[in-house]
Amino acid sequence: MLLFMITMPELILGTLLIFSLLALLLFGSLLVWDRTEASFFQALRLPHPMARVFYLLVGYILLINLALIQILKNHASETSDQSTLIFFFDYHSLNVLSFLTVLFLCFLIFAYYHPSSSHSSLNFELPLLLFFAYLGMVFLILNRDFFSWFLSLELQSFSFFALAGFRSRRSFLQSEASLRYFIFAGLASVLFLFGLSMVYAYYGTIDLYAILSLILFEEDFTFLGLGLVGIFLALLFKLGVAPFHIWLPEVYHGVSSLVTFFFFLMPKISLLYNLFIFLQLDIQVLLDRISFSSIFLSLAIGSFMAFNQTNFKKFFAYSSIFNNAFFLLPLINAKSSFSFFSLFFFLFSYQLSLFLVFFPFLFLRSSQDLRLINNLRDLLSLKKVNPVLSFIFTCSLFSLAGIPPFIGFFAKLFLFLGALDQGYLDLIFLFLVFSVLSTYYYIRLVKIIFFSFLLRNSWTKPLPLWPTLLTALMFTVLSFLSFLPLYSLVFSSLSI
Amino acid sequence: MILLQLNILILWSFVQILAVGRVHQEFLKDLSSLLSAQVLLAFGLFLKVAQDYVTFFEAYHLNVLLFPFFSFSLSLVVDNLSLVFLVLTGFLFYLLNLTARSLGYRLKEIFLILWLLEFLLLNSFSCADLLLFYILFEALLLPMYLMIGIWGSQKNKIFAANQFFLYTLLGSFFLLVGILLILLLAGSANIFFLRCFLWDPTLENVLFFLFFVSFAVKVPMFPFHLWLPKAHVEAPTVGSVLLAGVLLKLGSFGFLRYSLFLFPQAALSYSWILLSLTSLAVAYSSFSTLRQLDLKRLVAYSSIAHMNYLMGGLFSHNLSAMVGSLLLQTAHGFSSSALFLCIGFLYERYGTRNLFYYGGLATVMPLFLIFFFWFSLANLGFPGTMNFLAELTIFLGLYETYPLAALCMLTGIFLSALYSFVTLNRLFFGPYSHFQRKYADLSRREFLILLPLALWLLILGLQATSVMAIWVAPLEAFFLAQ
């Protein structure tokens, strides 16, 4: 059995995930059938499960997946010799995969206790759609050739389209947002496919790692460059980098809160890893100008457009556009030794801060109409009602802004060190100036929470236990562990 | 050994305040005062230990390979130079804990902020590693922002707090770039290692400029001083005293310990422009004080003038001027804080800081008059106060090397006398203003807050040579490289 696993590892991973997904679908359909037809569960003397149990099941599958990844890590190799046809396991991709899985597990803890999951059992599809998206992301990280790359990108995108439109019969805004997302991202996928086909037309092979060695001898990029730039632009589009960011605020705004949170967290990991692998090709001369202009535009748009936002989803959408510039910075020269570590450490700190920042927006309810808070203004009297939460929120905002002593500062420190190593001093100045601008709107949130005298809102239900515990743990990591050598132990595995 | 114990003491006090329940307000006030007295005693022990040595140097190095690409040295160093700043911090925080008792709301939070700031300031004044210094330097901004915003008195406080935060942040981003360059080129940010490092002259100029911007915002020097009047006015008494007494010193300490220590050649070649800026700032801010109606804004502008005297002393390449500037840092820490405390007491009684509403207070608050008069004399540099000795030393030294700058700065002395006496006149003398319905002279708490400040200004004003002697040996090391 172990031999079987070692020789064809992707088979086990793939089959485990796909079969479990199908099993869950079957179970879900049983659930729905039980409501409409004669009772299946009653005949077997079983209690009728709620839709929430799907979160648990998906969580268990993820834990098994995580264990499998740890086992695979022992047998993974550093080089690309020992790899199979479709998937490519190496140390970095398995690390990123386990990061993705752990993040998804933390997200599931939030999702289990989110009010939108406590409805009738007909809504069992949300965890399954999330799992589909997770599958897409897993295969996106593990892919090797163009087919699997495109297919996994499409799997992820289609799952996202379905997630965006989930339960959209309630609001026109949501269905419009999901349709727009579909159209825009569909165009990007077409561009992606075009780029892939150009590269295939030039080289005749669909193996990315074969192209990596072939492209070193390339001088003339006129034909090939079209394909490579197409791929790069499509990936930037999916990430939401300016000037390809236009879909981002409206889609994130229209979609329901939990799904927005998912959109913020998860796709970045797989897309950034994909970009990182793609940029191992030595095509810096082609993509330099695109990278620099994207960085500059992301910084500018992310700073300026967030000043006037009142809706928290749009606000954080623009803040994520701003942070996308920071993600692009180590990717300018992705072959340097700093880039992988700084990119993923910044990603880690960004996700951590996002968890903490989204926590009040997902779980606090206004006492007047028991709705979840929607505007930034609704945080108005948080310091009176829940001062510890407001303190944690403030600290995570400052971590997003990059103020010491939080982890966000160290993440940006590494990014800037790596960029200075390459010699981009003026770019660093640009980043810092725009960071000051973006710090202003984070401070505005702190002002809303702390510096007011009126008690405008109050909150009724207590916060759920497990997300709160998770948030507290993350906050500890964010703040007090910044100085410990723990990071060097944890992240030494991430360095090349 | 005492430095680490001081850190632990401060952190433990923080935890103790955190553990007190919200309902026990009185206990909280007494606890905080007691704990700060304890910390002050520990600082006094420090001084006693240092007294026995001509050159006192105590260092704690903890070189940790924290990150995969460079080493981060948690080095804390106390020598004769930083000793006075630590003592000033401890002393002022003791007074602040007494002052903060009169804030009406959120007492626990203000004490927590005060202890956190004390911890951060203790470590910033004893850092020997640039990255650690940067982290602590920036980490100070968040508690100060909260302090100005939550306990500030007027609606303009939000704008002032934002401006303070963002201005200082932008300035210190230049420091970050400089530290990053140093890390990449030298591999370590420890200042004792970097002292022996030979820089390329262009690079040294660039690094000096980057460090200059960030410390110049903090000090504040001429083009970067705009945040200070607003921040001082909108902050509560506690915040103003902290800003004026300690945080401005952080800027000048940064110049002394990091800029002048690491880049002496660049400081020498740029000294003409630095002295021009300081002279300009002295003249400009001294003239500005004459037009102010808000008491705190007046003292804030005079703070700018005093800080620029001592910056002129620092850049003058003269031993006596540098010794004088260190003395003036201490003296300004005492006198400026004392003035802000006095104004705070007035504000608590009458609810306004506008000079028009006051008049004739001498008839009803004579004790307060004595203290305010003494502190105004200190502020203008009257003989007998520590400020006079400090300014005398600075001007004597400055005249040796840069006589024109000394002449320009002397205008500030004259103008400070002018505005001090005008303020005194308007506040205390003249007909009793009918806006002052009730009156109350200093309470025992306020008297005991102001008394040590007044006494120290007097004692050290008469005999400061023993204090100045401890700085001579470390400062001579600055001249060795030139």
Boltz contact constraints between the chains, C-beta under 6 A:
constraints:
  - contact:
      token1: [A, 403]
      token2: [B, 138]
      max_distance: 6.0
  - contact:
      token1: [A, 404]
      token2: [B, 135]
      max_distance: 6.0
  - contact:
      token1: [A, 404]
      token2: [B, 138]
      max_distance: 6.0
  - contact:
      token1: [A, 404]
      token2: [B, 139]
      max_distance: 6.0
  - contact:
      token1: [A, 405]
      token2: [B, 135]
      max_distance: 6.0
  - contact:
      token1: [A, 405]
      token2: [B, 139]
      max_distance: 6.0
  - contact:
      token1: [A, 416]
      token2: [B, 180]
      max_distance: 6.0
  - contact:
      token1: [A, 417]
      token2: [B, 180]
      max_distance: 6.0
  - contact:
      token1: [A, 420]
      token2: [B, 180]
      max_distance: 6.0
  - contact:
      token1: [A, 420]
      token2: [B, 184]
      max_distance: 6.0
  - contact:
      token1: [A, 432]
      token2: [B, 173]
      max_distance: 6.0
  - contact:
      token1: [A, 436]
      token2: [B, 166]
      max_distance: 6.0
  - contact:
      token1: [A, 436]
      token2: [B, 169]
      max_distance: 6.0
  - contact:
      token1: [A, 436]
      token2: [B, 170]
      max_distance: 6.0
  - contact:
      token1: [A, 443]
      token2: [B, 162]
      max_distance: 6.0
  - contact:
      token1: [A, 447]
      token2: [B, 158]
      max_distance: 6.0
  - contact:
      token1: [A, 450]
      token2: [B, 150]
      max_distance: 6.0
  - contact:
      token1: [A, 451]
      token2: [B, 149]
      max_distance: 6.0
  - contact:
      token1: [A, 451]
      token2: [B, 158]
      max_distance: 6.0
  - contact:
      token1: [A, 485]
      token2: [B, 64]
      max_distance: 6.0
  - contact:
      token1: [A, 485]
      token2: [B, 66]
      max_distance: 6.0
  - contact:
      token1: [A, 488]
      token2: [B, 66]
      max_distance: 6.0
  - contact:
      token1: [A, 492]
      token2: [B, 68]
      max_distance: 6.0
  - contact:
      token1: [A, 495]
      token2: [B, 68]
      max_distance: 6.0
